[in-house]
Amino acid sequence: MIEPIIRMVDIVKEFPGVVANDSVTLEVFPQEVHALLGENGAGKSTLMKILYGLYRPDSGEIYIRNKKVVIHSSKDSLQLGIGMVHQHFQLIEPFTVIENIILGLRTPGYPLLNPDRIRREIEELAKQYVFTPSLDTSVGELSVRDKQKVEIMKAVYRKADILILDEPTALLTPQGVESLFRDIRSIIEAGRTVILIEHKLEEILAISHRISVLRRGKMVGTIPRNEASKNRLAEMMVGREVVLDIKAPSQERKGVVLALKDVTVVKPGLPPSVEGFSLNIHGGEIVGLAGISGNGQRELVQAIVGLQTVRSGSIRLAGQDVTGQDIKDRANFGLGYIPEDRLNEGIIPNFSVSDNLVLGLQDQPEFQKRKLIRKNKVNRNADNNIREFAIQTTSRKKLTRYLSGGNIQKVIIAREFSKNPKFILADQPTRGLDVGAIEYVWQKLFDLRQEGKGILLLSEDLDEIFQLSDRIAVIYKGRLMGIALTSELSRNQIGLMMTGSSIEECC
């Protein structure tokens, strides 16, 4: 009988006001991809940080290869053969690839190094993981996927045979996800084990051998992949049936609510990041914008919101020319904005949850009287939104920076939806959300669509774009490659357009 390589028994971890792990037991077997699934705040990242030595459990036991261990730090975990690739990479960007891989590592012969031997060993790793950039390239010059490969190679070079991957697909394109899966299969074939913290059900079902589900700090259960389905996993996560295949009823398009005409954005000393971009979005429709990250999406979003100067062209919102208007004016004309960068653009981290839920609304009569904030109204608004959007917080007074990323996103979405906008710019609106919250956000977007609002959806999840959009537009190097009804496009055609083919060439 195969023994588990990891056993975590009755793990308890409490933070002030929260039991993150409540007597959790987890078994992981050699050479398996074991997915750890759960809502935001379910305790999955906390459990893995305990295994990696970043947290100490309040009680419970950990066994590695049938030996009871006490892990005080990440140094201890590395000595036990456990490596972790964090969602936000732990790399020094000015350093080269090879410098990042060996940084802090005591190689044989320490303190003297054998550069030739080290380079040969890392070159072999690079071949194994199909890493094509030079090992002397600065990490800051790499793509997100290549940075992730560096993190994986760094862990493998340190002799880790158990790899924890924390939300590894969060920032990847569909092509990047397939590349990652090839790396994971290579890791397993080499005799190693992978623990995958993930929230995308399709990807968990595509790569995992077994799946463990946490809910509110407790272990709900572990099932093999062949017994799992999206609906079953979602129900285990949330504790109720979740509808993941939401279809919007047919809806007649109304007038144009956002009109972009020949919009060009140029940063000093650089070629245009957006060039001659034209797109109309009508009330009563969702238009999905697909593209590989870094192809002008961010600059286009900033131009629409008013954070980026438009070199030429025009932007009209609900019939008003807002090309030269500031952010507040655009909001007054009916713009709602869910930013990609939730921490720096979506909230004020040191404000309370209740205060962040009225940002941009505080001068409305509902929340202000004689220039004084009506705290009872602000608190009532917060309580309603916390309940409706299932924002997990111990208090409306809690500083928003202490919430999980997913719950910060819920605060932003709740606030923007409550502004009753005419047009919503939704940039990665469900990134980091659990399936229950995704279901809710999708339904709210459909509700706004039915109310005649126009929505521009940016998402790096093609499944989400196909699920929600009436039409799909594709951007490549700042240019619109084409737009068509969702029913007229395939994923393969979208992929070709994302790499530079025009709609006439591939459709």
WORA-V405342 format. One record per residue. N is the residue number from 0. PSI is psi in degrees with one decimal (NA if undefined). D_LAST is the distance of its C-alpha to the last C-alpha in Angstrom with 2 decimals. Layout:
BEGIN
N:PSI:D_LAST + N:PSI:D_LAST
END
This chain:
BEGIN
0:132.6:53.63 + 1:128.1:51.18 + 2:147.6:52.45 + 3:143.9:50.21 + 4:-25.9:49.74 + 5:133.1:49.80 + 6:119.5:51.81 + 7:119.3:52.02 + 8:120.9:54.72 + 9:46.9:55.49 + 10:127.9:53.99 + 11:130.7:54.98 + 12:121.6:53.86 + 13:141.9:54.78 + 14:164.6:54.04 + 15:115.1:55.95 + 16:-1.8:55.20 + 17:132.1:52.51 + 18:101.3:52.76 + 19:-41.8:49.65 + 20:122.4:50.51 + 21:89.2:52.86 + 22:54.0:54.35 + 23:131.0:51.04 + 24:131.1:51.19 + 25:133.2:48.34 + 26:133.0:48.29 + 27:133.9:45.80 + 28:157.1:46.02 + 29:145.5:45.58 + 30:37.6:42.22 + 31:154.8:40.25 + 32:110.0:37.50 + 33:113.3:39.22 + 34:138.6:37.21 + 35:115.9:39.17 + 36:145.3:37.64 + 37:163.4:38.95 + 38:167.4:38.64 + 39:132.1:39.44 + 40:4.5:43.17 + 41:-19.6:43.45 + 42:4.9:45.14 + 43:-43.7:42.75 + 44:-38.0:42.67 + 45:-44.0:46.43 + 46:-42.2:47.04 + 47:-30.8:45.16 + 48:-29.4:46.91 + 49:-44.0:50.16 + 50:-33.0:49.16 + 51:-4.1:48.27 + 52:9.5:51.53 + 53:-26.7:50.30 + 54:154.4:52.14 + 55:132.6:55.32 + 56:149.6:55.52 + 57:-32.8:58.37 + 58:168.4:59.12 + 59:171.8:57.76 + 60:150.5:57.52 + 61:131.2:55.01 + 62:128.1:55.25 + 63:119.9:53.40 + 64:45.7:53.92 + 65:9.9:56.73 + 66:128.1:58.58 + 67:131.8:59.23 + 68:157.1:58.15 + 69:118.8:58.50 + 70:110.9:55.68 + 71:-25.2:56.96 + 72:172.5:54.16 + 73:-25.8:50.93 + 74:-41.8:53.22 + 75:-43.6:54.70 + 76:-39.2:51.33 + 77:-37.8:50.26 + 78:-25.2:53.54 + 79:0.2:52.68 + 80:23.2:49.34 + 81:123.6:47.18 + 82:156.9:44.49 + 83:130.6:42.20 + 84:109.5:38.91 + 85:155.9:38.83 + 86:-42.0:35.81 + 87:111.7:37.06 + 88:143.8:37.78 + 89:63.5:41.42 + 90:153.4:40.92 + 91:107.2:42.71 + 92:-34.6:40.03 + 93:-17.9:42.28 + 94:156.5:43.36 + 95:171.1:41.64 + 96:-50.5:39.87 + 97:-34.5:42.99 + 98:-40.3:45.29 + 99:-37.9:43.45 + 100:-37.3:43.56 + 101:-4.5:47.32 + 102:123.5:48.40 + 103:0.9:51.40 + 104:131.2:51.49 + 105:100.9:54.84 + 106:162.8:54.14 + 107:134.4:56.86 + 108:1.7:59.49 + 109:138.7:58.96 + 110:-0.4:59.85 + 111:140.8:59.17 + 112:152.6:55.59 + 113:86.0:54.46 + 114:-38.9:51.40 + 115:-45.0:50.63 + 116:-43.2:50.72 + 117:-45.0:48.66 + 118:-42.0:45.97 + 119:-43.4:45.90 + 120:-42.9:45.54 + 121:-32.4:42.71 + 122:-37.7:40.92 + 123:-41.6:41.04 + 124:-43.4:39.55 + 125:-39.4:36.76 + 126:-42.0:35.92 + 127:-39.1:36.04 + 128:17.6:33.59 + 129:50.3:31.36 + 130:108.9:32.40 + 131:-26.2:31.49 + 132:159.3:32.99 + 133:143.8:36.60 + 134:-13.3:39.25 + 135:7.1:40.83 + 136:140.2:37.91 + 137:137.1:38.83 + 138:-32.8:37.21 + 139:-19.0:36.30 + 140:-4.7:33.84 + 141:158.0:31.88 + 142:166.1:28.69 + 143:-43.7:29.30 + 144:-39.8:28.36 + 145:-34.3:30.73 + 146:-39.7:33.46 + 147:-40.0:33.14 + 148:-39.2:33.56 + 149:-42.8:36.68 + 150:-42.3:38.07 + 151:-45.7:37.54 + 152:-36.8:39.13 + 153:-43.4:41.95 + 154:-43.3:42.75 + 155:-39.4:42.62 + 156:-27.6:44.80 + 157:14.6:47.30 + 158:25.6:47.59 + 159:126.2:45.94 + 160:2.6:45.31 + 161:116.2:44.32 + 162:126.3:41.35 + 163:120.9:40.62 + 164:115.3:37.09 + 165:109.6:36.98 + 166:55.0:33.59 + 167:-18.6:31.87 + 168:1.0:28.25 + 169:-36.6:28.89 + 170:13.9:27.52 + 171:149.7:24.94 + 172:168.4:21.16 + 173:-38.7:19.60 + 174:-36.5:19.89 + 175:-36.1:23.43 + 176:-44.0:24.34 + 177:-39.8:23.50 + 178:-43.3:25.60 + 179:-43.4:28.36 + 180:-36.6:28.43 + 181:-39.8:28.95 + 182:-41.8:31.84 + 183:-42.9:33.30 + 184:-36.6:33.31 + 185:-38.9:34.99 + 186:-44.0:37.53 + 187:-42.9:38.38 + 188:-25.6:38.68 + 189:4.3:41.14 + 190:8.7:43.36 + 191:174.7:42.59 + 192:142.9:41.88 + 193:130.4:39.28 + 194:123.6:39.78 + 195:111.8:36.57 + 196:117.8:36.92 + 197:156.5:33.64 + 198:-6.1:32.43 + 199:111.1:28.86 + 200:-40.2:29.49 + 201:-42.3:26.34 + 202:-35.4:27.26 + 203:-44.3:30.91 + 204:-25.6:30.20 + 205:-26.0:28.03 + 206:-20.0:30.71 + 207:153.1:34.14 + 208:-44.5:36.99 + 209:157.2:39.02 + 210:124.2:38.55 + 211:138.2:41.38 + 212:128.7:41.15 + 213:143.9:43.36 + 214:120.6:44.14 + 215:44.0:46.52 + 216:-5.7:48.04 + 217:149.8:48.73 + 218:118.1:47.22 + 219:-41.2:45.74 + 220:169.4:45.12 + 221:131.6:43.36 + 222:148.7:41.20 + 223:155.8:39.48 + 224:-37.8:35.71 + 225:-8.9:35.90 + 226:1.5:37.73 + 227:153.1:35.43 + 228:163.7:32.62 + 229:-43.6:30.94 + 230:-39.6:33.14 + 231:-44.1:36.28 + 232:-41.5:35.85 + 233:-41.1:35.13 + 234:-38.3:38.25 + 235:-38.3:40.31 + 236:-42.8:39.25 + 237:-25.6:39.92 + 238:12.8:42.59 + 239:168.2:40.92 + 240:134.7:37.94 + 241:131.3:34.74 + 242:110.1:31.75 + 243:-14.2:28.62 + 244:63.8:26.13 + 245:130.8:26.62 + 246:128.2:24.62 + 247:138.1:25.06 + 248:158.6:26.20 + 249:147.0:24.34 + 250:130.3:25.26 + 251:130.8:25.27 + 252:145.5:24.07 + 253:-158.9:26.98 + 254:166.8:27.52 + 255:127.8:25.91 + 256:-23.1:27.71 + 257:126.6:26.05 + 258:113.2:24.95 + 259:126.1:23.95 + 260:113.3:24.10 + 261:42.3:23.64 + 262:127.3:25.14 + 263:130.7:26.30 + 264:127.2:28.31 + 265:126.7:30.41 + 266:146.2:32.96 + 267:130.1:36.07 + 268:5.4:35.83 + 269:157.5:32.14 + 270:164.2:28.93 + 271:131.6:26.97 + 272:-25.2:25.63 + 273:132.7:23.63 + 274:117.2:22.83 + 275:40.9:22.03 + 276:120.9:20.33 + 277:133.0:19.94 + 278:133.3:19.17 + 279:134.5:20.90 + 280:128.3:21.78 + 281:157.5:23.63 + 282:141.7:26.48 + 283:17.2:25.68 + 284:154.7:22.26 + 285:123.0:21.14 + 286:122.2:18.37 + 287:135.7:17.49 + 288:113.7:17.10 + 289:147.6:15.72 + 290:151.9:16.67 + 291:137.6:18.98 + 292:136.5:22.52 + 293:13.0:24.00 + 294:27.1:21.13 + 295:-1.5:22.94 + 296:-47.6:22.70 + 297:-44.1:26.48 + 298:-36.1:27.27 + 299:-44.3:25.00 + 300:-46.4:26.73 + 301:-34.9:30.09 + 302:-41.6:29.44 + 303:-40.7:28.68 + 304:-29.2:31.75 + 305:13.9:34.03 + 306:-8.7:34.64 + 307:133.9:33.03 + 308:136.3:33.93 + 309:121.9:31.26 + 310:-43.8:31.81 + 311:166.1:30.18 + 312:-175.9:28.19 + 313:156.5:29.08 + 314:122.0:28.76 + 315:132.3:29.87 + 316:117.4:30.76 + 317:40.1:31.75 + 318:-9.4:32.42 + 319:134.6:34.52 + 320:112.1:33.83 + 321:15.3:34.31 + 322:-39.5:33.21 + 323:8.0:36.77 + 324:156.6:37.87 + 325:179.4:38.91 + 326:-44.9:37.70 + 327:-41.6:40.37 + 328:-41.5:39.66 + 329:-38.1:35.98 + 330:-40.0:37.08 + 331:-28.3:39.49 + 332:-3.4:36.76 + 333:20.2:34.96 + 334:126.4:32.95 + 335:141.3:32.96 + 336:122.8:31.94 + 337:103.2:31.46 + 338:154.5:31.51 + 339:-42.0:30.14 + 340:88.6:33.59 + 341:-34.5:35.74 + 342:-42.2:39.02 + 343:-23.2:39.03 + 344:-21.8:37.21 + 345:-26.4:37.46 + 346:169.9:41.15 + 347:105.0:44.59 + 348:-34.8:45.50 + 349:8.7:49.25 + 350:156.0:49.06 + 351:165.7:49.62 + 352:-45.3:47.00 + 353:-39.7:48.49 + 354:-38.8:48.39 + 355:-27.5:44.77 + 356:-8.7:43.85 + 357:9.1:45.19 + 358:129.2:43.98 + 359:-11.7:42.97 + 360:-5.6:44.73 + 361:-20.0:48.26 + 362:4.6:49.30 + 363:149.0:48.50 + 364:-30.3:51.64 + 365:-33.0:50.82 + 366:0.2:51.36 + 367:138.8:53.78 + 368:121.9:57.14 + 369:43.8:59.20 + 370:16.2:57.00 + 371:134.9:57.80 + 372:132.3:55.20 + 373:92.1:55.86 + 374:-33.4:55.69 + 375:-36.5:56.16 + 376:-39.8:53.00 + 377:-42.6:51.07 + 378:-39.5:52.31 + 379:-41.2:51.48 + 380:-43.1:47.93 + 381:-45.9:47.65 + 382:-41.4:49.07 + 383:-44.5:46.69 + 384:-38.1:43.59 + 385:-41.5:44.86 + 386:-47.3:45.33 + 387:-38.0:42.14 + 388:7.4:39.80 + 389:46.7:41.92 + 390:120.1:42.62 + 391:104.2:44.82 + 392:146.4:47.72 + 393:-18.2:51.45 + 394:149.4:52.14 + 395:-18.6:50.61 + 396:-8.7:52.84 + 397:139.3:51.21 + 398:134.5:49.71 + 399:-26.6:45.93 + 400:-16.2:45.66 + 401:-3.9:47.26 + 402:159.7:44.47 + 403:162.5:41.76 + 404:-41.9:38.38 + 405:-37.7:36.91 + 406:-31.0:39.81 + 407:-40.9:39.54 + 408:-38.4:35.93 + 409:-38.3:37.32 + 410:-45.6:39.88 + 411:-46.7:37.26 + 412:-43.3:35.08 + 413:-44.3:38.19 + 414:-46.7:39.40 + 415:-37.6:36.21 + 416:-31.7:35.66 + 417:-8.2:39.30 + 418:-4.4:38.88 + 419:56.7:37.18 + 420:161.2:34.44 + 421:-28.6:32.23 + 422:134.2:29.31 + 423:126.0:28.79 + 424:106.0:27.21 + 425:102.6:26.88 + 426:105.8:26.43 + 427:54.5:26.41 + 428:-21.1:28.56 + 429:8.3:29.09 + 430:126.2:29.49 + 431:2.1:32.71 + 432:151.4:33.31 + 433:170.4:34.43 + 434:-34.3:32.79 + 435:-42.5:35.29 + 436:-37.3:34.61 + 437:-45.5:30.82 + 438:-43.5:31.21 + 439:-45.6:33.37 + 440:-44.8:31.15 + 441:-45.2:28.10 + 442:-38.3:30.35 + 443:-38.9:31.71 + 444:-40.6:28.30 + 445:-39.2:27.58 + 446:-44.8:31.08 + 447:-39.5:30.51 + 448:-44.2:27.31 + 449:-26.2:29.42 + 450:-0.4:32.04 + 451:10.9:29.69 + 452:154.3:29.06 + 453:143.2:25.87 + 454:129.2:24.61 + 455:117.1:22.52 + 456:120.4:22.04 + 457:126.7:21.75 + 458:139.9:21.76 + 459:3.4:21.37 + 460:104.0:21.12 + 461:-32.8:17.53 + 462:-41.0:19.24 + 463:-41.8:21.01 + 464:-44.6:18.05 + 465:-34.5:16.35 + 466:-38.6:19.86 + 467:-27.0:20.83 + 468:141.9:18.07 + 469:-39.2:17.27 + 470:153.7:14.47 + 471:127.9:13.04 + 472:149.9:13.14 + 473:133.2:12.79 + 474:137.9:15.61 + 475:121.8:16.24 + 476:42.6:19.65 + 477:1.3:20.42 + 478:148.7:17.54 + 479:117.0:14.90 + 480:-15.9:11.49 + 481:165.5:9.95 + 482:139.7:10.78 + 483:165.8:9.73 + 484:142.3:11.77 + 485:-38.7:12.24 + 486:-15.3:12.13 + 487:-0.1:8.51 + 488:146.1:7.49 + 489:165.0:8.89 + 490:-35.3:11.22 + 491:-42.4:9.85 + 492:-41.4:6.54 + 493:-43.1:9.23 + 494:-40.8:11.46 + 495:-42.3:9.60 + 496:-35.4:9.42 + 497:-17.6:13.02 + 498:15.2:14.07 + 499:-3.5:13.10 + 500:141.8:9.66 + 501:165.0:8.45 + 502:-29.8:5.56 + 503:-31.0:5.62 + 504:-30.6:6.07 + 505:-8.1:3.82 + 506:NA:0.00
END
